[in-house]
Amino acid sequence: MLAPKRQKHRKQFRGIWRRIAIKGEKLNFASYGLISVQAGWIKDKQIESARVVLARATRKNGKFWIRVFPDKPFTKKPPEVTMGAGKGDVAYFVAPVVPGRVLFEIDGLNEETSRKVLKNVSAKLALKTKFVSKSI
């Protein structure tokens, strides 16, 4: 799965949410994209399963970009452990996402195919998303 190569701190606080995206809110590389409509965390496994869908769809012609990376460690305590005794171990990594953030971009396919592929990708994610196209 996706994980950072090295970190300054092994465990992090949960953090606070912004209202809307102030970076990564525009399509930079491709004609079509998927943006988030709500705030939340995307797990590394969800990004990987979305990558597989995109790779299969753009195998012959087309290219895709993943615009989020899971760099926030998510800790979890084992089951049936009493309260206290510190913070749990890192279970997986998440990518914090706010509304308006571009998650994936796709190019080289026509609009209806891109829309279908990105709908399949959004089914893999735990957030509500929206299909966007670059206004030319």
N, CA, C and O atoms as a GROMACS GRO file, in nm:
protein
  544
    1MET      N    1   0.082  -0.119   0.000
    1MET     CA    2   0.000   0.000   0.000
    1MET      C    3   0.087   0.126   0.000
    1MET      O    4   0.208   0.119   0.023
    2LEU      N    5   0.026   0.237  -0.026
    2LEU     CA    6   0.096   0.364  -0.025
    2LEU      C    7   0.128   0.406   0.118
    2LEU      O    8   0.044   0.398   0.207
    3ALA      N    9   0.250   0.450   0.138
    3ALA     CA   10   0.292   0.499   0.269
    3ALA      C   11   0.413   0.590   0.248
    3ALA      O   12   0.488   0.571   0.153
    4PRO      N   13   0.431   0.688   0.336
    4PRO     CA   14   0.549   0.774   0.322
    4PRO      C   15   0.678   0.698   0.347
    4PRO      O   16   0.681   0.605   0.428
    5LYS      N   17   0.785   0.737   0.278
    5LYS     CA   18   0.914   0.670   0.296
    5LYS      C   19   0.970   0.694   0.434
    5LYS      O   20   1.017   0.602   0.500
    6ARG      N   21   0.964   0.820   0.478
    6ARG     CA   22   1.009   0.851   0.613
    6ARG      C   23   0.923   0.962   0.670
    6ARG      O   24   0.862   1.040   0.596
    7GLN      N   25   0.919   0.968   0.802
    7GLN     CA   26   0.836   1.067   0.870
    7GLN      C   27   0.916   1.132   0.981
    7GLN      O   28   1.009   1.073   1.036
    8LYS      N   29   0.877   1.254   1.013
    8LYS     CA   30   0.940   1.321   1.125
    8LYS      C   31   0.887   1.264   1.257
    8LYS      O   32   0.963   1.242   1.351
    9HIS      N   33   0.755   1.242   1.262
    9HIS     CA   34   0.693   1.187   1.383
    9HIS      C   35   0.610   1.065   1.345
    9HIS      O   36   0.543   1.063   1.242
   10ARG      N   37   0.617   0.963   1.428
   10ARG     CA   38   0.551   0.836   1.398
   10ARG      C   39   0.400   0.845   1.412
   10ARG      O   40   0.327   0.782   1.335
   11LYS      N   41   0.352   0.922   1.510
   11LYS     CA   42   0.208   0.935   1.534
   11LYS      C   43   0.169   1.082   1.529
   11LYS      O   44   0.247   1.169   1.569
   12GLN      N   45   0.048   1.108   1.480
   12GLN     CA   46   0.000   1.246   1.466
   12GLN      C   47  -0.135   1.262   1.536
   12GLN      O   48  -0.204   1.164   1.564
   13PHE      N   49  -0.170   1.388   1.563
   13PHE     CA   50  -0.305   1.418   1.610
   13PHE      C   51  -0.402   1.406   1.493
   13PHE      O   52  -0.361   1.404   1.377
   14ARG      N   53  -0.532   1.400   1.525
   14ARG     CA   54  -0.633   1.386   1.420
   14ARG      C   55  -0.645   1.513   1.336
   14ARG      O   56  -0.670   1.504   1.216
   15GLY      N   57  -0.627   1.631   1.397
   15GLY     CA   58  -0.631   1.755   1.321
   15GLY      C   59  -0.770   1.814   1.313
   15GLY      O   60  -0.866   1.756   1.363
   16ILE      N   61  -0.780   1.931   1.249
   16ILE     CA   62  -0.908   1.999   1.229
   16ILE      C   63  -0.931   2.012   1.079
   16ILE      O   64  -0.837   2.009   1.000
   17TRP      N   65  -1.058   2.027   1.041
   17TRP     CA   66  -1.094   2.032   0.900
   17TRP      C   67  -1.108   2.176   0.853
   17TRP      O   68  -1.162   2.261   0.925
   18ARG      N   69  -1.060   2.204   0.734
   18ARG     CA   70  -1.087   2.330   0.668
   18ARG      C   71  -1.226   2.326   0.607
   18ARG      O   72  -1.286   2.219   0.595
   19ARG      N   73  -1.275   2.442   0.568
   19ARG     CA   74  -1.407   2.447   0.505
   19ARG      C   75  -1.401   2.399   0.359
   19ARG      O   76  -1.479   2.313   0.318
   20ILE      N   77  -1.308   2.457   0.281
   20ILE     CA   78  -1.296   2.421   0.140
   20ILE      C   79  -1.148   2.409   0.104
   20ILE      O   80  -1.061   2.452   0.180
   21ALA      N   81  -1.122   2.351  -0.011
   21ALA     CA   82  -0.984   2.332  -0.056
   21ALA      C   83  -0.924   2.466  -0.098
   21ALA      O   84  -0.985   2.542  -0.174
   22ILE      N   85  -0.804   2.494  -0.048
   22ILE     CA   86  -0.733   2.615  -0.092
   22ILE      C   87  -0.612   2.578  -0.176
   22ILE      O   88  -0.545   2.666  -0.231
   23LYS      N   89  -0.582   2.450  -0.188
   23LYS     CA   90  -0.480   2.403  -0.281
   23LYS      C   91  -0.528   2.273  -0.342
   23LYS      O   92  -0.603   2.198  -0.280
   24GLY      N   93  -0.487   2.248  -0.464
   24GLY     CA   94  -0.528   2.127  -0.534
   24GLY      C   95  -0.674   2.128  -0.575
   24GLY      O   96  -0.738   2.023  -0.580
   25GLU      N   97  -0.728   2.247  -0.605
   25GLU     CA   98  -0.870   2.257  -0.640
   25GLU      C   99  -0.894   2.271  -0.790
   25GLU      O  100  -1.009   2.274  -0.833
   26LYS      N  101  -0.786   2.281  -0.871
   26LYS     CA  102  -0.800   2.296  -1.015
   26LYS      C  103  -0.740   2.175  -1.087
   26LYS      O  104  -0.649   2.111  -1.036
   27LEU      N  105  -0.794   2.146  -1.205
   27LEU     CA  106  -0.736   2.041  -1.289
   27LEU      C  107  -0.606   2.096  -1.348
   27LEU      O  108  -0.609   2.196  -1.419
   28ASN      N  109  -0.495   2.032  -1.322
   28ASN     CA  110  -0.366   2.079  -1.371
   28ASN      C  111  -0.312   1.999  -1.488
   28ASN      O  112  -0.243   2.054  -1.574
   29PHE      N  113  -0.342   1.870  -1.493
   29PHE     CA  114  -0.276   1.783  -1.589
   29PHE      C  115  -0.368   1.731  -1.699
   29PHE      O  116  -0.322   1.710  -1.811
   30ALA      N  117  -0.494   1.709  -1.670
   30ALA     CA  118  -0.582   1.638  -1.763
   30ALA      C  119  -0.709   1.718  -1.791
   30ALA      O  120  -0.730   1.826  -1.736
   31SER      N  121  -0.794   1.661  -1.876
   31SER     CA  122  -0.919   1.726  -1.914
   31SER      C  123  -1.034   1.695  -1.821
   31SER      O  124  -1.125   1.776  -1.804
   32TYR      N  125  -1.030   1.577  -1.759
   32TYR     CA  126  -1.140   1.534  -1.672
   32TYR      C  127  -1.085   1.494  -1.537
   32TYR      O  128  -0.972   1.448  -1.525
   33GLY      N  129  -1.168   1.514  -1.433
   33GLY     CA  130  -1.121   1.481  -1.300
   33GLY      C  131  -1.234   1.447  -1.205
   33GLY      O  132  -1.352   1.456  -1.240
   34LEU      N  133  -1.195   1.407  -1.086
   34LEU     CA  134  -1.289   1.372  -0.980
   34LEU      C  135  -1.254   1.458  -0.859
   34LEU      O  136  -1.143   1.452  -0.808
   35ILE      N  137  -1.350   1.538  -0.813
   35ILE     CA  138  -1.326   1.621  -0.695
   35ILE      C  139  -1.415   1.575  -0.581
   35ILE      O  140  -1.522   1.517  -0.603
   36SER      N  141  -1.370   1.601  -0.458
   36SER     CA  142  -1.448   1.561  -0.342
   36SER      C  143  -1.554   1.666  -0.313
   36SER      O  144  -1.534   1.785  -0.337
   37VAL      N  145  -1.667   1.620  -0.262
   37VAL     CA  146  -1.777   1.709  -0.226
   37VAL      C  147  -1.784   1.724  -0.075
   37VAL      O  148  -1.840   1.822  -0.025
   38GLN      N  149  -1.729   1.629  -0.001
   38GLN     CA  150  -1.731   1.636   0.144
   38GLN      C  151  -1.592   1.611   0.200
   38GLN      O  152  -1.504   1.559   0.132
   39ALA      N  153  -1.574   1.648   0.326
   39ALA     CA  154  -1.445   1.629   0.392
   39ALA      C  155  -1.437   1.489   0.451
   39ALA      O  156  -1.538   1.429   0.488
   40GLY      N  157  -1.314   1.438   0.461
   40GLY     CA  158  -1.294   1.307   0.521
   40GLY      C  159  -1.155   1.256   0.496
   40GLY      O  160  -1.068   1.328   0.446
   41TRP      N  161  -1.134   1.132   0.532
   41TRP     CA  162  -1.006   1.066   0.511
   41TRP      C  163  -1.022   0.957   0.408
   41TRP      O  164  -1.120   0.883   0.409
   42ILE      N  165  -0.926   0.947   0.317
   42ILE     CA  166  -0.923   0.837   0.220
   42ILE      C  167  -0.810   0.745   0.261
   42ILE      O  168  -0.695   0.788   0.273
   43LYS      N  169  -0.840   0.618   0.281
   43LYS     CA  170  -0.740   0.521   0.323
   43LYS      C  171  -0.648   0.484   0.206
   43LYS      O  172  -0.683   0.502   0.090
   44ASP      N  173  -0.531   0.433   0.241
   44ASP     CA  174  -0.435   0.393   0.138
   44ASP      C  175  -0.489   0.279   0.053
   44ASP      O  176  -0.460   0.273  -0.066
   45LYS      N  177  -0.566   0.189   0.110
   45LYS     CA  178  -0.623   0.078   0.034
   45LYS      C  179  -0.728   0.127  -0.066
   45LYS      O  180  -0.740   0.070  -0.175
   46GLN      N  181  -0.802   0.231  -0.030
   46GLN     CA  182  -0.901   0.287  -0.122
   46GLN      C  183  -0.833   0.352  -0.242
   46GLN      O  184  -0.880   0.339  -0.355
   47ILE      N  185  -0.724   0.423  -0.217
   47ILE     CA  186  -0.649   0.485  -0.327
   47ILE      C  187  -0.590   0.378  -0.418
   47ILE      O  188  -0.589   0.393  -0.540
   48GLU      N  189  -0.542   0.270  -0.359
   48GLU     CA  190  -0.484   0.161  -0.438
   48GLU      C  191  -0.590   0.093  -0.524
   48GLU      O  192  -0.563   0.063  -0.641
   49SER      N  193  -0.710   0.069  -0.470
   49SER     CA  194  -0.814   0.005  -0.551
   49SER      C  195  -0.863   0.099  -0.661
   49SER      O  196  -0.900   0.053  -0.769
   50ALA      N  197  -0.864   0.229  -0.634
   50ALA     CA  198  -0.899   0.326  -0.738
   50ALA      C  199  -0.791   0.328  -0.847
   50ALA      O  200  -0.822   0.341  -0.965
   51ARG      N  201  -0.665   0.316  -0.807
   51ARG     CA  202  -0.555   0.313  -0.904
   51ARG      C  203  -0.567   0.193  -0.997
   51ARG      O  204  -0.539   0.205  -1.117
   52VAL      N  205  -0.608   0.079  -0.944
   52VAL     CA  206  -0.625  -0.041  -1.026
   52VAL      C  207  -0.734  -0.020  -1.130
   52VAL      O  208  -0.718  -0.058  -1.246
   53VAL      N  209  -0.846   0.042  -1.090
   53VAL     CA  210  -0.955   0.070  -1.184
   53VAL      C  211  -0.907   0.164  -1.294
   53VAL      O  212  -0.935   0.141  -1.412
   54LEU      N  213  -0.833   0.270  -1.257
   54LEU     CA  214  -0.783   0.364  -1.356
   54LEU      C  215  -0.680   0.300  -1.449
   54LEU      O  216  -0.680   0.327  -1.569
   55ALA      N  217  -0.594   0.215  -1.395
   55ALA     CA  218  -0.492   0.150  -1.477
   55ALA      C  219  -0.555   0.057  -1.579
   55ALA      O  220  -0.509   0.049  -1.693
   56ARG      N  221  -0.659  -0.013  -1.541
   56ARG     CA  222  -0.726  -0.104  -1.635
   56ARG      C  223  -0.800  -0.026  -1.743
   56ARG      O  224  -0.805  -0.070  -1.858
   57ALA      N  225  -0.856   0.088  -1.707
   57ALA     CA  226  -0.934   0.165  -1.804
   57ALA      C  227  -0.844   0.237  -1.904
   57ALA      O  228  -0.882   0.254  -2.020
   58THR      N  229  -0.725   0.278  -1.861
   58THR     CA  230  -0.638   0.356  -1.949
   58THR      C  231  -0.520   0.275  -2.000
   58THR      O  232  -0.417   0.332  -2.036
   59ARG      N  233  -0.534   0.145  -2.005
   59ARG     CA  234  -0.422   0.061  -2.045
   59ARG      C  235  -0.380   0.086  -2.189
   59ARG      O  236  -0.261   0.107  -2.216
   60LYS      N  237  -0.475   0.083  -2.282
   60LYS     CA  238  -0.442   0.098  -2.423
   60LYS      C  239  -0.409   0.243  -2.459
   60LYS      O  240  -0.306   0.271  -2.519
   61ASN      N  241  -0.498   0.333  -2.420
   61ASN     CA  242  -0.475   0.475  -2.451
   61ASN      C  243  -0.529   0.556  -2.335
   61ASN      O  244  -0.636   0.527  -2.281
   62GLY      N  245  -0.456   0.657  -2.299
   62GLY     CA  246  -0.498   0.740  -2.188
   62GLY      C  247  -0.394   0.744  -2.078
   62GLY      O  248  -0.302   0.662  -2.074
   63LYS      N  249  -0.411   0.839  -1.990
   63LYS     CA  250  -0.319   0.857  -1.880
   63LYS      C  251  -0.398   0.907  -1.761
   63LYS      O  252  -0.500   0.973  -1.777
   64PHE      N  253  -0.350   0.875  -1.640
   64PHE     CA  254  -0.420   0.922  -1.521
   64PHE      C  255  -0.319   0.974  -1.419
   64PHE      O  256  -0.202   0.936  -1.420
   65TRP      N  257  -0.367   1.061  -1.333
   65TRP     CA  258  -0.286   1.120  -1.226
   65TRP      C  259  -0.360   1.104  -1.094
   65TRP      O  260  -0.480   1.126  -1.086
   66ILE      N  261  -0.286   1.064  -0.991
   66ILE     CA  262  -0.341   1.056  -0.856
   66ILE      C  263  -0.292   1.180  -0.782
   66ILE      O  264  -0.172   1.200  -0.767
   67ARG      N  265  -0.384   1.264  -0.737
   67ARG     CA  266  -0.349   1.394  -0.680
   67ARG      C  267  -0.349   1.396  -0.527
   67ARG      O  268  -0.327   1.501  -0.467
   68VAL      N  269  -0.375   1.282  -0.463
   68VAL     CA  270  -0.370   1.276  -0.317
   68VAL      C  271  -0.271   1.167  -0.276
   68VAL      O  272  -0.250   1.070  -0.349
   69PHE      N  273  -0.212   1.184  -0.159
   69PHE     CA  274  -0.118   1.084  -0.107
   69PHE      C  275  -0.145   1.064   0.042
   69PHE      O  276  -0.159   1.161   0.116
   70PRO      N  277  -0.151   0.939   0.086
   70PRO     CA  278  -0.178   0.912   0.228
   70PRO      C  279  -0.053   0.931   0.314
   70PRO      O  280   0.029   0.840   0.324
   71ASP      N  281  -0.038   1.047   0.375
   71ASP     CA  282   0.080   1.075   0.455
   71ASP      C  283   0.048   1.094   0.603
   71ASP      O  284   0.136   1.128   0.681
   72LYS      N  285  -0.076   1.072   0.642
   72LYS     CA  286  -0.116   1.089   0.782
   72LYS      C  287  -0.135   0.951   0.845
   72LYS      O  288  -0.219   0.874   0.799
   73PRO      N  289  -0.059   0.919   0.949
   73PRO     CA  290  -0.075   0.788   1.013
   73PRO      C  291  -0.203   0.782   1.096
   73PRO      O  292  -0.236   0.875   1.168
   74PHE      N  293  -0.274   0.672   1.083
   74PHE     CA  294  -0.397   0.649   1.160
   74PHE      C  295  -0.369   0.538   1.260
   74PHE      O  296  -0.335   0.426   1.223
   75THR      N  297  -0.384   0.570   1.388
   75THR     CA  298  -0.352   0.472   1.493
   75THR      C  299  -0.479   0.404   1.540
   75THR      O  300  -0.588   0.459   1.534
   76LYS      N  301  -0.460   0.281   1.589
   76LYS     CA  302  -0.573   0.203   1.638
   76LYS      C  303  -0.524   0.114   1.751
   76LYS      O  304  -0.416   0.055   1.744
   77LYS      N  305  -0.605   0.104   1.855
   77LYS     CA  306  -0.570   0.013   1.965
   77LYS      C  307  -0.628  -0.125   1.935
   77LYS      O  308  -0.732  -0.135   1.871
   78PRO      N  309  -0.562  -0.229   1.981
   78PRO     CA  310  -0.616  -0.364   1.955
   78PRO      C  311  -0.750  -0.385   2.025
   78PRO      O  312  -0.783  -0.312   2.119
   79PRO      N  313  -0.828  -0.482   1.980
   79PRO     CA  314  -0.956  -0.508   2.045
   79PRO      C  315  -0.938  -0.559   2.189
   79PRO      O  316  -0.838  -0.623   2.221
   80GLU      N  317  -1.036  -0.529   2.272
   80GLU     CA  318  -1.041  -0.574   2.411
   80GLU      C  319  -0.923  -0.525   2.494
   80GLU      O  320  -0.870  -0.597   2.578
   81VAL      N  321  -0.882  -0.400   2.468
   81VAL     CA  322  -0.777  -0.337   2.548
   81VAL      C  323  -0.844  -0.228   2.630
   81VAL      O  324  -0.927  -0.153   2.578
   82THR      N  325  -0.809  -0.218   2.757
   82THR     CA  326  -0.873  -0.120   2.844
   82THR      C  327  -0.828   0.022   2.810
   82THR      O  328  -0.728   0.042   2.741
   83MET      N  329  -0.904   0.118   2.859
   83MET     CA  330  -0.873   0.259   2.834
   83MET      C  331  -0.740   0.294   2.901
   83MET      O  332  -0.700   0.233   3.000
   84GLY      N  333  -0.673   0.392   2.844
   84GLY     CA  334  -0.544   0.432   2.898
   84GLY      C  335  -0.432   0.358   2.829
   84GLY      O  336  -0.451   0.302   2.722
   85ALA      N  337  -0.316   0.359   2.889
   85ALA     CA  338  -0.198   0.287   2.838
   85ALA      C  339  -0.152   0.341   2.703
   85ALA      O  340  -0.100   0.266   2.621
   86GLY      N  341  -0.171   0.472   2.680
   86GLY     CA  342  -0.112   0.535   2.563
   86GLY      C  343  -0.189   0.521   2.434
   86GLY      O  344  -0.296   0.460   2.428
   87LYS      N  345  -0.131   0.578   2.332
   87LYS     CA  346  -0.191   0.578   2.199
   87LYS      C  347  -0.159   0.446   2.130
   87LYS      O  348  -0.055   0.385   2.156
   88GLY      N  349  -0.248   0.401   2.042
   88GLY     CA  350  -0.230   0.274   1.975
   88GLY      C  351  -0.123   0.278   1.867
   88GLY      O  352  -0.065   0.383   1.840
   89ASP      N  353  -0.099   0.164   1.806
   89ASP     CA  354  -0.001   0.153   1.700
   89ASP      C  355  -0.061   0.203   1.568
   89ASP      O  356  -0.183   0.210   1.553
   90VAL      N  357   0.026   0.238   1.474
   90VAL     CA  358  -0.019   0.285   1.343
   90VAL      C  359  -0.079   0.167   1.268
   90VAL      O  360  -0.014   0.065   1.246
   91ALA      N  361  -0.207   0.182   1.229
   91ALA     CA  362  -0.277   0.076   1.158
   91ALA      C  363  -0.264   0.092   1.007
   91ALA      O  364  -0.238  -0.005   0.935
   92TYR      N  365  -0.282   0.215   0.959
   92TYR     CA  366  -0.271   0.244   0.816
   92TYR      C  367  -0.250   0.393   0.800
   92TYR      O  368  -0.245   0.467   0.898
   93PHE      N  369  -0.240   0.438   0.675
   93PHE     CA  370  -0.220   0.579   0.646
   93PHE      C  371  -0.342   0.632   0.572
   93PHE      O  372  -0.405   0.561   0.494
   94VAL      N  373  -0.373   0.760   0.596
   94VAL     CA  374  -0.487   0.823   0.531
   94VAL      C  375  -0.443   0.953   0.463
   94VAL      O  376  -0.341   1.012   0.497
   95ALA      N  377  -0.523   0.994   0.366
   95ALA     CA  378  -0.504   1.124   0.301
   95ALA      C  379  -0.620   1.213   0.342
   95ALA      O  380  -0.734   1.184   0.306
   96PRO      N  381  -0.594   1.321   0.416
   96PRO     CA  382  -0.704   1.412   0.452
   96PRO      C  383  -0.752   1.488   0.329
   96PRO      O  384  -0.671   1.542   0.254
   97VAL      N  385  -0.884   1.492   0.310
   97VAL     CA  386  -0.943   1.554   0.192
   97VAL      C  387  -1.052   1.651   0.236
   97VAL      O  388  -1.133   1.619   0.323
   98VAL      N  389  -1.053   1.769   0.176
   98VAL     CA  390  -1.156   1.869   0.203
   98VAL      C  391  -1.239   1.890   0.077
   98VAL      O  392  -1.195   1.854  -0.031
   99PRO      N  393  -1.359   1.949   0.088
   99PRO     CA  394  -1.442   1.970  -0.031
   99PRO      C  395  -1.371   2.057  -0.135
   99PRO      O  396  -1.310   2.158  -0.102
  100GLY      N  397  -1.381   2.014  -0.261
  100GLY     CA  398  -1.319   2.088  -0.371
  100GLY      C  399  -1.183   2.037  -0.411
  100GLY      O  400  -1.127   2.084  -0.509
  101ARG      N  401  -1.128   1.942  -0.339
  101ARG     CA  402  -0.996   1.889  -0.368
  101ARG      C  403  -1.003   1.792  -0.486
  101ARG      O  404  -1.089   1.704  -0.488
  102VAL      N  405  -0.913   1.808  -0.584
  102VAL     CA  406  -0.906   1.715  -0.697
  102VAL      C  407  -0.837   1.587  -0.650
  102VAL      O  408  -0.726   1.592  -0.597
  103LEU      N  409  -0.904   1.475  -0.668
  103LEU     CA  410  -0.850   1.346  -0.623
  103LEU      C  411  -0.778   1.274  -0.736
  103LEU      O  412  -0.665   1.227  -0.719
  104PHE      N  413  -0.844   1.264  -0.851
  104PHE     CA  414  -0.788   1.193  -0.966
  104PHE      C  415  -0.814   1.273  -1.092
  104PHE      O  416  -0.914   1.344  -1.102
  105GLU      N  417  -0.722   1.261  -1.188
  105GLU     CA  418  -0.740   1.321  -1.320
  105GLU      C  419  -0.716   1.214  -1.425
  105GLU      O  420  -0.637   1.122  -1.405
  106ILE      N  421  -0.787   1.228  -1.537
  106ILE     CA  422  -0.777   1.129  -1.644
  106ILE      C  423  -0.779   1.202  -1.778
  106ILE      O  424  -0.850   1.301  -1.795
  107ASP      N  425  -0.700   1.152  -1.873
  107ASP     CA  426  -0.692   1.215  -2.004
  107ASP      C  427  -0.672   1.107  -2.109
  107ASP      O  428  -0.628   0.996  -2.078
  108GLY      N  429  -0.703   1.140  -2.235
  108GLY     CA  430  -0.683   1.046  -2.345
  108GLY      C  431  -0.805   0.964  -2.377
  108GLY      O  432  -0.804   0.888  -2.473
  109LEU      N  433  -0.912   0.978  -2.300
  109LEU     CA  434  -1.038   0.908  -2.326
  109LEU      C  435  -1.144   1.013  -2.355
  109LEU      O  436  -1.131   1.129  -2.315
  110ASN      N  437  -1.251   0.971  -2.425
  110ASN     CA  438  -1.359   1.068  -2.448
  110ASN      C  439  -1.438   1.091  -2.319
  110ASN      O  440  -1.416   1.023  -2.219
  111GLU      N  441  -1.529   1.188  -2.322
  111GLU     CA  442  -1.594   1.231  -2.198
  111GLU      C  443  -1.683   1.124  -2.137
  111GLU      O  444  -1.682   1.104  -2.015
  112GLU      N  445  -1.759   1.053  -2.220
  112GLU     CA  446  -1.850   0.953  -2.162
  112GLU      C  447  -1.774   0.835  -2.103
  112GLU      O  448  -1.815   0.781  -2.001
  113THR      N  449  -1.664   0.795  -2.165
  113THR     CA  450  -1.582   0.688  -2.109
  113THR      C  451  -1.515   0.734  -1.980
  113THR      O  452  -1.510   0.660  -1.882
  114SER      N  453  -1.464   0.857  -1.980
  114SER     CA  454  -1.401   0.911  -1.860
  114SER      C  455  -1.501   0.920  -1.746
  114SER      O  456  -1.469   0.890  -1.631
  115ARG      N  457  -1.622   0.963  -1.778
  115ARG     CA  458  -1.727   0.974  -1.676
  115ARG      C  459  -1.759   0.837  -1.616
  115ARG      O  460  -1.777   0.824  -1.495
  116LYS      N  461  -1.764   0.734  -1.703
  116LYS     CA  462  -1.794   0.599  -1.656
  116LYS      C  463  -1.682   0.545  -1.567
  116LYS      O  464  -1.707   0.484  -1.463
  117VAL      N  465  -1.558   0.568  -1.609
  117VAL     CA  466  -1.442   0.520  -1.533
  117VAL      C  467  -1.435   0.589  -1.396
  117VAL      O  468  -1.414   0.523  -1.294
  118LEU      N  469  -1.454   0.721  -1.395
  118LEU     CA  470  -1.445   0.794  -1.269
  118LEU      C  471  -1.564   0.764  -1.177
  118LEU      O  472  -1.554   0.781  -1.056
  119LYS      N  473  -1.676   0.721  -1.235
  119LYS     CA  474  -1.788   0.676  -1.150
  119LYS      C  475  -1.752   0.546  -1.080
  119LYS      O  476  -1.785   0.526  -0.963
  120ASN      N  477  -1.682   0.457  -1.151
  120ASN     CA  478  -1.634   0.333  -1.089
  120ASN      C  479  -1.531   0.362  -0.981
  120ASN      O  480  -1.528   0.296  -0.877
  121VAL      N  481  -1.446   0.462  -1.005
  121VAL     CA  482  -1.346   0.501  -0.906
  121VAL      C  483  -1.413   0.556  -0.781
  121VAL      O  484  -1.373   0.524  -0.670
  122SER      N  485  -1.517   0.638  -0.800
  122SER     CA  486  -1.583   0.698  -0.684
  122SER      C  487  -1.655   0.593  -0.600
  122SER      O  488  -1.678   0.615  -0.481
  123ALA      N  489  -1.691   0.481  -0.660
  123ALA     CA  490  -1.753   0.373  -0.584
  123ALA      C  491  -1.654   0.308  -0.487
  123ALA      O  492  -1.695   0.248  -0.388
  124LYS      N  493  -1.526   0.322  -0.515
  124LYS     CA  494  -1.422   0.265  -0.428
  124LYS      C  495  -1.390   0.355  -0.309
  124LYS      O  496  -1.328   0.310  -0.213
  125LEU      N  497  -1.433   0.481  -0.314
  125LEU     CA  498  -1.398   0.577  -0.210
  125LEU      C  499  -1.510   0.590  -0.109
  125LEU      O  500  -1.626   0.558  -0.137
  126ALA      N  501  -1.475   0.638   0.010
  126ALA     CA  502  -1.573   0.654   0.117
  126ALA      C  503  -1.628   0.796   0.123
  126ALA      O  504  -1.695   0.831   0.220
  127LEU      N  505  -1.602   0.877   0.022
  127LEU     CA  506  -1.648   1.015   0.018
  127LEU      C  507  -1.740   1.037  -0.100
  127LEU      O  508  -1.737   0.962  -0.198
  128LYS      N  509  -1.823   1.140  -0.091
  128LYS     CA  510  -1.903   1.181  -0.206
  128LYS      C  511  -1.812   1.260  -0.300
  128LYS      O  512  -1.735   1.346  -0.256
  129THR      N  513  -1.823   1.232  -0.428
  129THR     CA  514  -1.736   1.298  -0.527
  129THR      C  515  -1.820   1.350  -0.643
  129THR      O  516  -1.939   1.320  -0.656
  130LYS      N  517  -1.753   1.430  -0.728
  130LYS     CA  518  -1.821   1.489  -0.844
  130LYS      C  519  -1.726   1.487  -0.963
  130LYS      O  520  -1.606   1.510  -0.948
  131PHE      N  521  -1.781   1.459  -1.080
  131PHE     CA  522  -1.705   1.459  -1.205
  131PHE      C  523  -1.694   1.603  -1.254
  131PHE      O  524  -1.793   1.675  -1.259
  132VAL      N  525  -1.572   1.644  -1.292
  132VAL     CA  526  -1.550   1.779  -1.346
  132VAL      C  527  -1.470   1.769  -1.474
  132VAL      O  528  -1.393   1.675  -1.494
  133SER      N  529  -1.488   1.868  -1.562
  133SER     CA  530  -1.410   1.876  -1.684
  133SER      C  531  -1.349   2.014  -1.694
  133SER      O  532  -1.402   2.111  -1.640
  134LYS      N  533  -1.237   2.021  -1.764
  134LYS     CA  534  -1.169   2.149  -1.781
  134LYS      C  535  -1.247   2.233  -1.881
  134LYS      O  536  -1.275   2.189  -1.992
  135SER      N  537  -1.281   2.355  -1.841
  135SER     CA  538  -1.355   2.442  -1.931
  135SER      C  539  -1.257   2.506  -2.031
  135SER      O  540  -1.166   2.579  -1.992
  136ILE      N  541  -1.277   2.475  -2.157
  136ILE     CA  542  -1.183   2.522  -2.260
  136ILE      C  543  -1.246   2.637  -2.338
  136ILE      O  544  -1.184   2.691  -2.430
   0.00000   0.00000   0.00000
